[in-house]
Amino acid sequence: MTSSTTDFLSWATTRSPWRDAVRLDGDEAYMSQVLDRIDVI
């Protein structure tokens, strides 16, 4: 998984979708499930 720091702050707080800012490598199905549940408050 690769994402810039500024993009992380946006998608991890659910201000923007992670799919627009993250490059997945490896088990994409598993990583998608994990990323769908991240919500930093």
N, CA, C and O atoms as a GROMACS GRO file, in nm:
protein
  164
    1MET      N    1   0.083  -0.116   0.000
    1MET     CA    2   0.000   0.000   0.000
    1MET      C    3   0.089   0.123   0.000
    1MET      O    4   0.186   0.131   0.076
    2THR      N    5   0.055   0.219  -0.085
    2THR     CA    6   0.131   0.343  -0.092
    2THR      C    7   0.035   0.461  -0.097
    2THR      O    8  -0.062   0.461  -0.172
    3SER      N    9   0.064   0.561  -0.014
    3SER     CA   10  -0.016   0.684  -0.011
    3SER      C   11   0.072   0.796   0.044
    3SER      O   12   0.157   0.772   0.130
    4SER      N   13   0.051   0.916  -0.004
    4SER     CA   14   0.126   1.028   0.052
    4SER      C   15   0.071   1.064   0.190
    4SER      O   16  -0.041   1.027   0.224
    5THR      N   17   0.149   1.134   0.266
    5THR     CA   18   0.108   1.174   0.401
    5THR      C   19  -0.014   1.264   0.396
    5THR      O   20  -0.108   1.246   0.474
    6THR      N   21  -0.014   1.360   0.307
    6THR     CA   22  -0.129   1.452   0.300
    6THR      C   23  -0.255   1.378   0.254
    6THR      O   24  -0.364   1.406   0.304
    7ASP      N   25  -0.240   1.286   0.161
    7ASP     CA   26  -0.356   1.206   0.120
    7ASP      C   27  -0.406   1.119   0.234
    7ASP      O   28  -0.527   1.105   0.254
    8PHE      N   29  -0.313   1.061   0.311
    8PHE     CA   30  -0.352   0.978   0.425
    8PHE      C   31  -0.439   1.056   0.522
    8PHE      O   32  -0.542   1.006   0.569
    9LEU      N   33  -0.399   1.178   0.553
    9LEU     CA   34  -0.478   1.259   0.647
    9LEU      C   35  -0.619   1.282   0.596
    9LEU      O   36  -0.713   1.292   0.675
   10SER      N   37  -0.635   1.290   0.467
   10SER     CA   38  -0.768   1.312   0.410
   10SER      C   39  -0.852   1.185   0.410
   10SER      O   40  -0.966   1.186   0.457
   11TRP      N   41  -0.797   1.075   0.357
   11TRP     CA   42  -0.880   0.954   0.349
   11TRP      C   43  -0.894   0.881   0.481
   11TRP      O   44  -0.995   0.814   0.503
   12ALA      N   45  -0.795   0.890   0.570
   12ALA     CA   46  -0.803   0.820   0.698
   12ALA      C   47  -0.906   0.884   0.791
   12ALA      O   48  -0.955   0.819   0.884
   13THR      N   49  -0.939   1.009   0.765
   13THR     CA   50  -1.044   1.076   0.843
   13THR      C   51  -1.176   1.078   0.766
   13THR      O   52  -1.269   1.148   0.803
   14THR      N   53  -1.182   1.000   0.661
   14THR     CA   54  -1.298   0.981   0.572
   14THR      C   55  -1.347   1.111   0.507
   14THR      O   56  -1.465   1.125   0.476
   15ARG      N   57  -1.256   1.205   0.488
   15ARG     CA   58  -1.292   1.328   0.415
   15ARG      C   59  -1.289   1.305   0.265
   15ARG      O   60  -1.354   1.377   0.189
   16SER      N   61  -1.215   1.204   0.223
   16SER     CA   62  -1.211   1.166   0.082
   16SER      C   63  -1.196   1.015   0.074
   16SER      O   64  -1.148   0.952   0.168
   17PRO      N   65  -1.237   0.955  -0.038
   17PRO     CA   66  -1.226   0.810  -0.051
   17PRO      C   67  -1.080   0.766  -0.067
   17PRO      O   68  -1.004   0.827  -0.141
   18TRP      N   69  -1.043   0.661   0.003
   18TRP     CA   70  -0.905   0.612  -0.004
   18TRP      C   71  -0.872   0.560  -0.143
   18TRP      O   72  -0.756   0.564  -0.184
   19ARG      N   73  -0.971   0.512  -0.215
   19ARG     CA   74  -0.946   0.453  -0.348
   19ARG      C   75  -0.888   0.554  -0.447
   19ARG      O   76  -0.824   0.516  -0.545
   20ASP      N   77  -0.911   0.684  -0.422
   20ASP     CA   78  -0.857   0.787  -0.510
   20ASP      C   79  -0.711   0.821  -0.480
   20ASP      O   80  -0.645   0.887  -0.559
   21ALA      N   81  -0.659   0.774  -0.364
   21ALA     CA   82  -0.527   0.820  -0.320
   21ALA      C   83  -0.431   0.709  -0.280
   21ALA      O   84  -0.318   0.737  -0.240
   22VAL      N   85  -0.473   0.584  -0.290
   22VAL     CA   86  -0.390   0.473  -0.242
   22VAL      C   87  -0.361   0.376  -0.356
   22VAL      O   88  -0.451   0.340  -0.432
   23ARG      N   89  -0.235   0.334  -0.366
   23ARG     CA   90  -0.198   0.229  -0.461
   23ARG      C   91  -0.180   0.100  -0.381
   23ARG      O   92  -0.102   0.096  -0.286
   24LEU      N   93  -0.252  -0.003  -0.419
   24LEU     CA   94  -0.245  -0.130  -0.349
   24LEU      C   95  -0.154  -0.227  -0.423
   24LEU      O   96  -0.157  -0.237  -0.545
   25ASP      N   97  -0.071  -0.298  -0.347
   25ASP     CA   98   0.015  -0.403  -0.399
   25ASP      C   99  -0.005  -0.525  -0.310
   25ASP      O  100  -0.010  -0.512  -0.188
   26GLY      N  101  -0.016  -0.641  -0.369
   26GLY     CA  102  -0.035  -0.763  -0.288
   26GLY      C  103  -0.181  -0.805  -0.286
   26GLY      O  104  -0.250  -0.800  -0.388
   27ASP      N  105  -0.228  -0.847  -0.169
   27ASP     CA  106  -0.364  -0.898  -0.153
   27ASP      C  107  -0.462  -0.781  -0.150
   27ASP      O  108  -0.499  -0.732  -0.043
   28GLU      N  109  -0.505  -0.738  -0.266
   28GLU     CA  110  -0.589  -0.619  -0.278
   28GLU      C  111  -0.726  -0.638  -0.211
   28GLU      O  112  -0.779  -0.542  -0.155
   29ALA      N  113  -0.782  -0.757  -0.217
   29ALA     CA  114  -0.913  -0.781  -0.155
   29ALA      C  115  -0.904  -0.762  -0.004
   29ALA      O  116  -0.991  -0.698   0.056
   30TYR      N  117  -0.801  -0.818   0.057
   30TYR     CA  118  -0.784  -0.804   0.202
   30TYR      C  119  -0.756  -0.659   0.242
   30TYR      O  120  -0.818  -0.606   0.334
   31MET      N  121  -0.663  -0.595   0.170
   31MET     CA  122  -0.629  -0.457   0.203
   31MET      C  123  -0.748  -0.364   0.184
   31MET      O  124  -0.764  -0.269   0.260
   32SER      N  125  -0.831  -0.390   0.085
   32SER     CA  126  -0.952  -0.309   0.065
   32SER      C  127  -1.045  -0.320   0.184
   32SER      O  128  -1.103  -0.220   0.226
   33GLN      N  129  -1.061  -0.440   0.237
   33GLN     CA  130  -1.147  -0.458   0.354
   33GLN      C  131  -1.094  -0.380   0.474
   33GLN      O  132  -1.171  -0.318   0.547
   34VAL      N  133  -0.964  -0.384   0.493
   34VAL     CA  134  -0.903  -0.312   0.606
   34VAL      C  135  -0.919  -0.162   0.587
   34VAL      O  136  -0.961  -0.091   0.679
   35LEU      N  137  -0.886  -0.112   0.469
   35LEU     CA  138  -0.892   0.032   0.444
   35LEU      C  139  -1.035   0.084   0.450
   35LEU      O  140  -1.057   0.199   0.490
   36ASP      N  141  -1.132   0.003   0.413
   36ASP     CA  142  -1.272   0.045   0.422
   36ASP      C  143  -1.314   0.070   0.566
   36ASP      O  144  -1.412   0.142   0.590
   37ARG      N  145  -1.244   0.014   0.662
   37ARG     CA  146  -1.282   0.026   0.803
   37ARG      C  147  -1.203   0.132   0.880
   37ARG      O  148  -1.234   0.160   0.996
   38ILE      N  149  -1.102   0.190   0.818
   38ILE     CA  150  -1.021   0.292   0.886
   38ILE      C  151  -1.098   0.423   0.894
   38ILE      O  152  -1.150   0.471   0.793
   39ASP      N  153  -1.105   0.479   1.014
   39ASP     CA  154  -1.166   0.610   1.035
   39ASP      C  155  -1.100   0.673   1.157
   39ASP      O  156  -1.143   0.650   1.270
   40VAL      N  157  -0.996   0.751   1.132
   40VAL     CA  158  -0.923   0.817   1.240
   40VAL      C  159  -1.006   0.936   1.288
   40VAL      O  160  -1.045   1.022   1.210
   41ILE      N  161  -1.030   0.938   1.417
   41ILE     CA  162  -1.113   1.046   1.474
   41ILE      C  163  -1.025   1.149   1.541
   41ILE      O  164  -1.075   1.247   1.595
   0.00000   0.00000   0.00000
